[in-house]
Amino acid sequence: MVQRIQSLSNPQLKRLKRLHSVESKHEEFLVEGTHLLTEALAVSWPLRGVYYTQQWAVDNRLLIEQIDDDVEQYLVDFNWLKQAVTTQHPDGVVTIAQLDAPVGVTGTGSLSQEARDWSLVLATDGIQDPGNAGTLLRSVVGFGANRLYLSPDSVNPVHPKFLRSTAGQWFRSPPGVAQTKGLAEHAKRMGAKVIVADMKGKSLWDLDFARPTMFVVGAEGSGVRQEIRKLADEVCAIPMEPGVESLNVAIAGTILLYEAHRQRRLA
């Protein structure tokens, strides 16, 4: 049954606003917009509440029919909705989705022990820009990599802007959170080479990415931390024209994944 909300003092608005600031103790997160809701429904992601305007309901009747009966549904005014979301121009719907557990650092004991899950992995070391992280996740999915791992000092994996920047691919391949050093050590035990991206490394044209590989990309400016570099099997650079200092980290990570994808298609 759809409930009507009009008052700005309604507890549901406070619930939504609390999720604007992502905290590790949260067990739910915001899903803003029609596209993200569509992707969440496509993979049967557990939802807790959907809030939409009358006009949105008229335009998206088929989508509403896909929402499970036990999910709370609320009809709200557009001005109420604007208070509930982080975007400046909401399209008429916001959803609360469920996390299986609060966001936290995955210990190495929780990482997959299956070698096939380490065929191609991308790890970030201190990537805080949600747009860059979102592009990297889209590239992970687009080029058939196993997973994106975020270091604890990278962007929060359920940051609203990060979710939006993944264009819905988040729900098809949710990122993990793990200490980069432990992650690299585990990847090596699983038979993967650890490749650190850096402009002073070997050209990617001279390296073999057809075998299991974990790429590590760092924040622009500081790059990958020294303790991670020491664990690397190779340091890899992307050849560019003279005078160009570096690439945006999202572009660099995408190129590395593409090259690995290309090499494997030729193998």
Rosetta silent file (secondary structure, phi, psi, omega in degrees, C-alpha in Angstrom):
SEQUENCE: MVQRIQSLSNPQLKRLKRLHSVESKHEEFLVEGTHLLTEALAVSWPLRGVYYTQQWAVDNRLLIEQIDDDVEQYLVDFNWLKQAVTTQHPDGVVTIAQLDAPVGVTGTGSLSQEARDWSLVLATDGIQDPGNAGTLLRSVVGFGANRLYLSPDSVNPVHPKFLRSTAGQWFRSPPGVAQTKGLAEHAKRMGAKVIVADMKGKSLWDLDFARPTMFVVGAEGSGVRQEIRKLADEVCAIPMEPGVESLNVAIAGTILLYEAHRQRRLA
SCORE:     score description
SCORE:     0.000 S_00000001
   1 L     0.000  133.080 -179.238    0.000    0.000    0.000 S_00000001
   2 E   -84.159  129.434  178.701    1.323    3.433   -0.963 S_00000001
   3 E  -101.363  147.147 -179.393    1.449    5.957    1.880 S_00000001
   4 E   -99.489  132.005  176.117    1.171    9.709    1.363 S_00000001
   5 E  -124.777  130.634  176.176    3.710   12.086    2.926 S_00000001
   6 L  -126.199  -32.722 -174.191    3.417   15.870    2.835 S_00000001
   7 L   -74.451  134.379  176.814    4.920   17.171    6.075 S_00000001
   8 L   -74.715   -8.316  177.126    8.584   18.183    6.110 S_00000001
   9 L   -95.133    4.288  179.366    8.701   17.083    9.738 S_00000001
  10 L   -62.692  135.911 -179.255    7.887   13.484    8.813 S_00000001
  11 H   -56.714  -26.403  179.822   10.456   11.021   10.255 S_00000001
  12 H   -64.195  -33.297  178.181   10.971    9.531    6.793 S_00000001
  13 H   -67.752  -40.091  176.748   12.591   12.756    5.617 S_00000001
  14 H   -62.975  -37.812  178.093   15.019   12.633    8.531 S_00000001
  15 H   -60.396  -45.517 -179.775   15.782    9.036    7.616 S_00000001
  16 H   -68.310  -42.530 -179.169   16.687   10.011    4.065 S_00000001
  17 H   -63.815  -33.380  179.443   18.698   13.070    5.100 S_00000001
  18 H   -61.292  -29.385 -178.636   20.730   10.965    7.512 S_00000001
  19 L   -82.292   -5.901  175.010   21.963    8.950    4.544 S_00000001
  20 L   -61.633  -37.225  178.327   23.336   12.068    2.798 S_00000001
  21 L  -100.296  109.668 -174.714   26.373   11.679    5.044 S_00000001
  22 L   -75.181  128.313  178.236   27.719    8.174    4.582 S_00000001
  23 L  -127.505  150.113 -175.334   28.829    6.498    7.796 S_00000001
  24 L   -63.982  -24.199 -177.786   30.326    3.060    8.334 S_00000001
  25 L   -79.665  -12.923 -177.077   27.551    2.084   10.762 S_00000001
  26 L   -66.067  140.935  176.104   24.812    2.557    8.164 S_00000001
  27 L  -114.640   14.243  175.096   23.063   -0.564    6.891 S_00000001
  28 E  -148.009  161.940 -176.294   21.166    1.237    4.142 S_00000001
  29 E  -150.110  161.698 -177.653   22.039    3.770    1.452 S_00000001
  30 E   -81.037  139.248  171.775   20.486    6.203   -1.005 S_00000001
  31 E  -124.679  107.184 -171.342   19.690    5.243   -4.578 S_00000001
  32 E  -102.431  126.210  173.298   18.806    8.430   -6.441 S_00000001
  33 L   100.087  162.943 -176.085   16.944    8.533   -9.729 S_00000001
  34 H   -68.500  -41.451 -175.370   15.062    6.266  -12.101 S_00000001
  35 H   -63.925  -45.120 -179.783   18.089    4.711  -13.804 S_00000001
  36 H   -66.242  -38.519  177.177   19.709    3.494  -10.584 S_00000001
  37 H   -62.772  -42.019  178.609   16.397    2.129   -9.322 S_00000001
  38 H   -58.702  -44.234 -179.808   15.930    0.280  -12.626 S_00000001
  39 H   -67.804  -38.172  178.489   19.371   -1.320  -12.315 S_00000001
  40 H   -63.297  -42.068  178.682   18.758   -2.259   -8.672 S_00000001
  41 H   -67.487  -33.695 -177.805   15.488   -3.959   -9.620 S_00000001
  42 H   -63.190  -29.517 -179.906   17.156   -5.738  -12.551 S_00000001
  43 L  -107.703   11.676  178.468   19.462   -7.612  -10.169 S_00000001
  44 L    58.203   40.370  177.347   16.846   -7.972   -7.404 S_00000001
  45 L   -67.371  136.134 -178.424   18.832   -5.820   -4.982 S_00000001
  46 L   -66.774  126.195 -179.493   16.991   -5.670   -1.611 S_00000001
  47 E  -112.514  152.186  179.598   15.137   -2.371   -1.192 S_00000001
  48 E  -113.025  -28.197 -179.664   13.630   -0.877    1.955 S_00000001
  49 E  -164.442  143.187  178.019   11.675    2.114    0.712 S_00000001
  50 E  -128.018  130.321 -176.080   10.788    3.968   -2.493 S_00000001
  51 E  -121.865  122.558 -176.022    9.656    7.613   -2.486 S_00000001
  52 E  -146.381  160.321  178.844    8.189    9.141   -5.637 S_00000001
  53 L   -86.349  166.811  179.330    6.015   11.943   -6.960 S_00000001
  54 H   -61.975  -43.155 -179.260    2.613   11.557   -8.564 S_00000001
  55 H   -65.186  -39.409  178.066    3.956   12.447  -12.008 S_00000001
  56 H   -62.094  -40.890 -179.481    6.789    9.942  -11.687 S_00000001
  57 H   -62.759  -39.077  178.648    4.279    7.259  -10.748 S_00000001
  58 H   -64.492  -41.247 -176.445    2.220    8.005  -13.838 S_00000001
  59 H   -78.744  -16.577 -172.229    5.286    7.831  -16.092 S_00000001
  60 L  -130.582   42.667 -178.662    6.763    4.693  -14.500 S_00000001
  61 H   -60.740  -39.579 -178.770    3.838    2.374  -13.794 S_00000001
  62 H   -66.604  -35.024  178.812    5.661   -0.666  -15.193 S_00000001
  63 H   -69.040  -40.479  178.483    8.671    0.000  -12.970 S_00000001
  64 H   -60.131  -36.567 -179.837    6.461    0.305   -9.881 S_00000001
  65 H   -64.477  -20.217  179.561    4.985   -3.097  -10.673 S_00000001
  66 L   -83.415  -11.958 -178.557    8.470   -4.619  -10.315 S_00000001
  67 L   -77.137  129.954 -179.510    8.828   -3.432   -6.711 S_00000001
  68 L   -59.568  148.983 -177.026    8.188   -6.214   -4.184 S_00000001
  69 L   -63.573  -26.472 -177.631    5.037   -5.871   -2.116 S_00000001
  70 L   -84.846    0.362  177.276    6.987   -5.810    1.155 S_00000001
  71 L   -86.705  128.869  179.361    8.952   -2.679    0.134 S_00000001
  72 E   -63.862  135.841  177.155    7.553    0.515    1.640 S_00000001
  73 E  -126.043  136.672 -176.785    6.256    2.959   -0.975 S_00000001
  74 E  -131.616  134.674  174.281    5.564    6.643   -0.374 S_00000001
  75 E   -96.939  123.612 -173.561    3.897    9.274   -2.545 S_00000001
  76 E  -131.921  159.717  173.589    5.520   12.670   -1.925 S_00000001
  77 L   -76.155  156.231 -178.343    5.434   16.218   -3.260 S_00000001
  78 H   -62.529  -39.945  179.266    8.325   17.338   -5.468 S_00000001
  79 H   -64.412  -33.955  175.669    9.463   19.951   -2.921 S_00000001
  80 H   -65.404  -44.006 -179.111    9.537   17.227   -0.260 S_00000001
  81 H   -62.062  -39.140 -179.504   11.614   15.047   -2.563 S_00000001
  82 H   -60.817  -31.676  177.016   14.117   17.844   -3.191 S_00000001
  83 H   -72.269  -24.914 -171.574   14.799   17.938    0.548 S_00000001
  84 H   -87.305  -16.536 -172.156   15.366   14.179    0.595 S_00000001
  85 L  -112.604  170.827  177.953   18.044   13.862   -2.114 S_00000001
  86 L   -98.980  -12.889 -179.481   21.590   15.109   -2.712 S_00000001
  87 L   -83.418  151.897  179.058   21.045   16.038   -6.368 S_00000001
  88 L   -76.864  -29.190 -175.604   19.967   19.523   -7.431 S_00000001
  89 L  -129.599   75.618 -179.787   17.525   18.271  -10.046 S_00000001
  90 L   -65.250  150.157 -176.880   15.871   15.009   -8.930 S_00000001
  91 L   -96.068    7.647  173.470   13.870   13.152  -11.562 S_00000001
  92 L   118.265   -2.882 -178.584   11.042   12.207   -9.240 S_00000001
  93 E  -148.053  144.183  170.709   12.196    9.185   -7.243 S_00000001
  94 E  -140.472  144.769 -174.703   14.624    8.246   -4.487 S_00000001
  95 E  -128.002  147.497  169.344   15.083    4.801   -2.974 S_00000001
  96 E  -103.996  122.413  178.757   16.594    3.381    0.187 S_00000001
  97 E  -107.940  159.896 -175.053   18.521    0.183   -0.514 S_00000001
  98 E   -99.088  139.429  168.878   19.812   -2.358    1.965 S_00000001
  99 L   -99.070  140.498  178.317   23.407   -3.261    2.726 S_00000001
 100 L   -64.073  -30.341  178.700   24.044   -6.809    3.849 S_00000001
 101 L  -154.412  158.204  176.719   26.390   -5.390    6.489 S_00000001
 102 L   -56.260  146.947  179.128   27.739   -1.961    7.449 S_00000001
 103 L   -63.549  127.837  179.484   30.453   -0.702    5.107 S_00000001
 104 L  -157.645  176.907 -178.655   33.816   -1.695    6.502 S_00000001
 105 L   -78.793  129.251  177.975   37.277   -2.930    5.624 S_00000001
 106 L   -80.627  123.760  174.774   37.377   -6.487    4.316 S_00000001
 107 L   -73.839  158.050 -177.331   40.021   -8.579    6.027 S_00000001
 108 H   -62.569  -24.419  177.428   42.134  -10.825    3.843 S_00000001
 109 H   -67.893  -19.184 -179.952   40.373  -13.813    5.385 S_00000001
 110 H   -93.350   -7.404 -179.756   37.154  -12.611    3.762 S_00000001
 111 L   -74.713  152.457 -178.564   38.645  -12.294    0.286 S_00000001
 112 L   -58.287  137.217  176.646   37.862  -14.901   -2.329 S_00000001
 113 L   -99.143    8.405  179.669   40.056  -17.993   -2.215 S_00000001
 114 L   -93.638  124.839 -178.040   39.143  -18.900   -5.798 S_00000001
 115 H   -58.979  -32.850 -177.888   41.895  -18.233   -8.351 S_00000001
 116 H   -64.745  -20.522  179.019   39.302  -17.409  -11.022 S_00000001
 117 H   -82.206    0.054 -179.386   38.247  -14.345   -8.996 S_00000001
 118 H  -122.069   24.366  178.310   41.742  -12.869   -9.409 S_00000001
 119 L   -65.911  -44.194  178.713   42.044  -13.073  -13.165 S_00000001
 120 E  -152.306  112.514 -175.571   41.764   -9.289  -13.551 S_00000001
 121 E  -129.839  146.522  174.793   41.307   -6.934  -10.594 S_00000001
 122 E  -120.714  128.580  179.252   41.654   -3.182  -10.175 S_00000001
 123 E  -119.909  139.595  175.966   42.570   -1.675   -6.800 S_00000001
 124 E  -103.603  146.092  178.136   42.593    1.991   -5.838 S_00000001
 125 E  -123.481   89.639  177.011   45.027    3.487   -3.362 S_00000001
 126 L    82.164   29.449  178.248   43.571    6.718   -1.973 S_00000001
 127 L   -85.443  105.679 -173.661   41.198    7.657   -4.834 S_00000001
 128 L   -99.123  -16.783 -179.614   38.802   10.066   -3.149 S_00000001
 129 L   -75.662  118.901 -176.843   37.043   11.645   -6.115 S_00000001
 130 H   -64.681  -31.140  178.389   33.711    9.816   -6.539 S_00000001
 131 H   -66.241  -43.588  177.368   33.517   10.611  -10.251 S_00000001
 132 H   -63.246  -44.519 -179.873   36.901    9.029  -10.948 S_00000001
 133 H   -63.551  -38.148  178.879   36.049    5.977   -8.850 S_00000001
 134 H   -64.719  -40.317  176.709   32.733    5.612  -10.651 S_00000001
 135 H   -63.187  -40.415  178.680   34.419    5.680  -14.045 S_00000001
 136 H   -62.637  -40.831  179.213   36.856    3.014  -12.879 S_00000001
 137 H   -65.021  -40.618  177.303   34.018    0.758  -11.775 S_00000001
 138 H   -61.191  -37.599  179.134   32.287    1.174  -15.137 S_00000001
 139 H   -69.576  -37.684  176.254   35.554    0.202  -16.850 S_00000001
 140 H   -56.940  -46.579  179.429   35.923   -2.857  -14.600 S_00000001
 141 H   -69.143  -44.092 -175.389   32.506   -4.054  -15.753 S_00000001
 142 H   -63.800  -30.502 -177.535   32.999   -2.977  -19.360 S_00000001
 143 L  -108.749   18.043  170.291   36.249   -4.865  -19.825 S_00000001
 144 L    72.114   24.177  176.686   35.261   -7.997  -17.949 S_00000001
 145 L   -75.678  161.806 -176.668   37.400   -7.566  -14.849 S_00000001
 146 L   -72.461  -46.914 -173.514   36.459   -9.422  -11.679 S_00000001
 147 E  -168.092  156.238  169.532   36.115   -6.539   -9.258 S_00000001
 148 E  -102.675  131.390  174.216   37.091   -3.050   -8.138 S_00000001
 149 E  -114.573  131.484  177.635   38.593   -2.744   -4.655 S_00000001
 150 E  -102.545  135.079  173.171   38.698    0.596   -2.851 S_00000001
 151 L   -71.442  156.796 -178.214   41.256    1.304   -0.154 S_00000001
 152 L   -57.912  -25.424  178.277   39.776    2.514    3.164 S_00000001
 153 L   -94.873   10.342  170.857   40.999    6.054    2.423 S_00000001
 154 L   -87.048  179.836  179.950   39.331    6.039   -1.000 S_00000001
 155 L   -59.093  146.347  177.707   35.772    7.252   -1.578 S_00000001
 156 L   -63.792  136.190 -174.315   33.071    5.462    0.408 S_00000001
 157 L   -66.762  -13.350  175.776   31.556    2.699   -1.753 S_00000001
 158 L  -117.544   23.381  173.494   28.001    3.939   -1.167 S_00000001
 159 L   -60.133  130.281 -175.870   28.705    7.653   -1.544 S_00000001
 160 H   -53.331  -41.602 -179.009   25.684    9.024   -3.489 S_00000001
 161 H   -69.839  -34.885  176.360   27.819   10.690   -6.161 S_00000001
 162 H   -62.397  -47.269  178.561   29.899    7.549   -6.597 S_00000001
 163 H   -58.370  -45.713 -178.481   26.772    5.479   -7.149 S_00000001
 164 H   -63.403  -37.421 -175.981   25.405    7.959   -9.696 S_00000001
 165 H   -73.703  -11.451  177.697   28.707    8.094  -11.584 S_00000001
 166 L   -84.092   -4.363 -179.626   28.689    4.318  -12.100 S_00000001
 167 L    54.380   35.896  176.900   25.611    4.629  -14.357 S_00000001
 168 L    89.044  -10.953 -177.615   23.998    1.720  -12.542 S_00000001
 169 H   -69.766  -17.275  177.456   26.894   -0.710  -12.940 S_00000001
 170 H   -51.593  -41.970 -175.302   27.458   -0.574   -9.162 S_00000001
 171 H   -72.438  -20.726  178.490   24.597   -3.040   -8.711 S_00000001
 172 L   -88.088  -24.018  179.852   26.115   -5.502  -11.173 S_00000001
 173 L  -150.188   74.933 -178.496   29.566   -5.385   -9.606 S_00000001
 174 L   -59.542  138.998 -179.635   29.608   -3.789   -6.128 S_00000001
 175 L   -73.656  155.152  172.283   33.096   -2.660   -5.096 S_00000001
 176 E   -99.306  165.832  175.689   34.976   -4.191   -2.193 S_00000001
 177 E  -125.315  122.273 -177.635   36.873   -2.312    0.499 S_00000001
 178 L  -155.448  147.779  173.614   40.254   -3.651    1.563 S_00000001
 179 L   -60.323  129.201 -172.993   43.652   -2.458    2.741 S_00000001
 180 H   -61.573  -38.424 -178.274   45.750   -2.246   -0.428 S_00000001
 181 H   -63.666  -50.698  179.193   48.800   -3.940    1.072 S_00000001
 182 H   -63.359  -35.605  178.617   46.888   -6.977    2.310 S_00000001
 183 H   -63.783  -44.893  179.870   44.947   -7.090   -0.938 S_00000001
 184 H   -63.697  -42.405  179.148   48.142   -7.142   -3.006 S_00000001
 185 H   -63.052  -40.347  179.590   49.648   -9.887   -0.858 S_00000001
 186 H   -67.577  -42.086  179.427   46.500  -11.983   -1.212 S_00000001
 187 H   -59.059  -39.405  179.454   46.339  -11.434   -4.973 S_00000001
 188 H   -67.172  -37.749  176.607   49.895  -12.721   -5.286 S_00000001
 189 H   -64.350  -29.245  178.940   49.024  -15.823   -3.265 S_00000001
 190 L   -83.571    2.728  175.612   46.181  -16.389   -5.717 S_00000001
 191 L    93.924    9.758 -179.234   48.673  -16.341   -8.596 S_00000001
 192 L   -94.431  144.491  170.506   48.109  -12.791   -9.866 S_00000001
 193 E   -77.714  142.014  175.465   50.830  -10.336  -10.802 S_00000001
 194 E  -101.888  118.567 -176.930   50.589   -6.990   -8.991 S_00000001
 195 E  -116.016  118.000  178.034   51.097   -4.094  -11.404 S_00000001
 196 E   -94.758  133.125  178.810   51.439   -0.555  -10.059 S_00000001
 197 E   -85.425  127.059  178.833   50.649    2.293  -12.436 S_00000001
 198 E  -161.730  141.390 -176.739   53.305    5.013  -12.540 S_00000001
 199 E   -63.920  -17.345 -178.208   54.714    7.262  -15.279 S_00000001
 200 E   -96.310    9.243 -178.104   58.261    6.068  -14.514 S_00000001
 201 E   -89.175 -171.337  175.896   57.517    2.397  -15.108 S_00000001
 202 E   -71.476  151.983  176.770   57.864    0.101  -18.106 S_00000001
 203 E   -64.025  138.651  177.404   55.660    0.723  -21.109 S_00000001
 204 H   -61.954  -21.859  177.912   52.421   -1.265  -21.014 S_00000001
 205 H   -67.600  -18.492 -176.830   53.261   -2.325  -24.579 S_00000001
 206 H  -103.491    7.419 -176.551   56.154   -4.375  -23.168 S_00000001
 207 L  -116.123  151.333 -178.634   54.210   -6.156  -20.426 S_00000001
 208 L   -99.620  111.684  178.166   52.099   -9.311  -20.474 S_00000001
 209 L  -106.057   12.323 -178.979   48.626   -8.812  -19.032 S_00000001
 210 L   -76.247  -22.722  177.553   47.219  -12.066  -20.423 S_00000001
 211 L   -89.582  167.699 -179.020   47.969  -13.860  -17.168 S_00000001
 212 L   -52.837  132.045 -171.353   46.142  -13.060  -13.867 S_00000001
 213 E  -142.511  138.641  167.767   46.785   -9.416  -12.988 S_00000001
 214 E  -119.689  116.465  175.136   45.874   -6.893  -10.312 S_00000001
 215 E   -86.144  142.825  173.826   46.383   -3.257  -11.276 S_00000001
 216 E  -123.474  122.753  177.260   46.874   -0.664   -8.541 S_00000001
 217 E  -117.562  142.939 -176.741   46.208    3.000   -9.319 S_00000001
 218 E  -114.387  172.319 -179.888   46.829    5.867   -6.907 S_00000001
 219 E   -63.598  145.718  177.313   45.574    9.365   -6.348 S_00000001
 220 L   -62.414  136.842 -178.148   46.787   12.026   -8.754 S_00000001
 221 L    98.843  -67.979 -176.618   49.773   13.820   -7.299 S_00000001
 222 L   -83.214  -30.234  179.685   50.698   11.362   -4.546 S_00000001
 223 E    69.851 -163.157 -179.540   50.337    8.183   -6.604 S_00000001
 224 L   -79.321  137.569 -177.802   50.559    4.689   -5.125 S_00000001
 225 L   -63.697  151.919 -174.001   52.167    4.493   -1.709 S_00000001
 226 H   -60.819  -37.966 -178.949   55.732    3.248   -1.407 S_00000001
 227 H   -64.055  -27.400  177.208   54.836    0.202    0.691 S_00000001
 228 H   -79.763  -37.880  178.072   52.581   -0.978   -2.138 S_00000001
 229 H   -58.353  -37.145 -178.869   55.222   -0.288   -4.782 S_00000001
 230 L   -64.290  -25.056  179.828   57.592   -2.602   -2.930 S_00000001
 231 L   -86.734  -13.081 -172.870   55.114   -5.451   -3.376 S_00000001
 232 L   -68.553  142.143  172.012   54.642   -4.856   -7.081 S_00000001
 233 L   -78.907  -32.136  178.398   55.879   -7.339   -9.646 S_00000001
 234 E  -147.770  152.643  169.455   56.055   -4.559  -12.223 S_00000001
 235 E  -111.278  126.712 -169.216   55.601   -0.797  -12.433 S_00000001
 236 E  -115.894  136.976  177.238   53.700    0.127  -15.565 S_00000001
 237 E  -119.694  151.294  175.874   53.551    3.369  -17.543 S_00000001
 238 L   -98.729  116.431 -177.633   51.230    4.464  -20.344 S_00000001
 239 L   -60.731  132.658  178.640   53.287    5.828  -23.287 S_00000001
 240 L  -140.798  170.937  178.370   52.415    9.453  -24.101 S_00000001
 241 L   -67.858  150.579  178.979   53.776   12.375  -26.056 S_00000001
 242 L   -57.590  143.495  176.991   56.684   14.330  -24.503 S_00000001
 243 L    94.095  -10.201  177.837   55.688   17.105  -22.118 S_00000001
 244 L   -93.091  120.289 -173.786   52.550   15.422  -20.785 S_00000001
 245 L   -73.248  -48.781 -176.942   52.980   14.825  -17.062 S_00000001
 246 L  -165.196  170.181  175.617   50.210   12.329  -16.368 S_00000001
 247 L  -104.701  155.939  168.390   46.701   11.184  -17.143 S_00000001
 248 L   -54.263  140.346 -173.406   43.606   11.459  -15.020 S_00000001
 249 H   -61.808  -32.985  179.010   43.492    8.329  -12.834 S_00000001
 250 H   -67.130  -38.887  178.085   40.160    7.211  -14.273 S_00000001
 251 H   -68.893  -43.424 -179.300   41.555    7.395  -17.802 S_00000001
 252 H   -61.283  -47.214  179.414   44.777    5.644  -16.805 S_00000001
 253 H   -62.460  -37.528  178.900   42.943    2.791  -15.081 S_00000001
 254 H   -65.322  -42.190  179.051   40.612    2.420  -18.044 S_00000001
 255 H   -62.906  -42.025  179.567   43.518    2.195  -20.500 S_00000001
 256 H   -62.775  -44.208  178.917   45.203   -0.505  -18.412 S_00000001
 257 H   -65.100  -39.143  178.624   42.019   -2.561  -18.245 S_00000001
 258 H   -63.237  -43.498 -179.157   41.454   -2.109  -21.966 S_00000001
 259 H   -64.070  -40.028  176.548   44.985   -3.276  -22.771 S_00000001
 260 H   -63.350  -42.167  178.310   44.538   -6.361  -20.595 S_00000001
 261 H   -62.244  -42.498 -179.226   41.215   -7.046  -22.319 S_00000001
 262 H   -64.495  -46.981 -178.533   42.827   -6.597  -25.761 S_00000001
 263 H   -61.357  -37.642 -177.261   45.754   -8.893  -24.984 S_00000001
 264 H   -72.229  -30.175  176.795   43.454  -11.622  -23.717 S_00000001
 265 H   -69.907  -27.899 -179.502   41.320  -11.481  -26.842 S_00000001
 266 H   -87.302  -18.511 -175.723   44.437  -12.026  -28.924 S_00000001
 267 L   -67.786    0.000    0.000   45.846  -14.795  -26.742 S_00000001
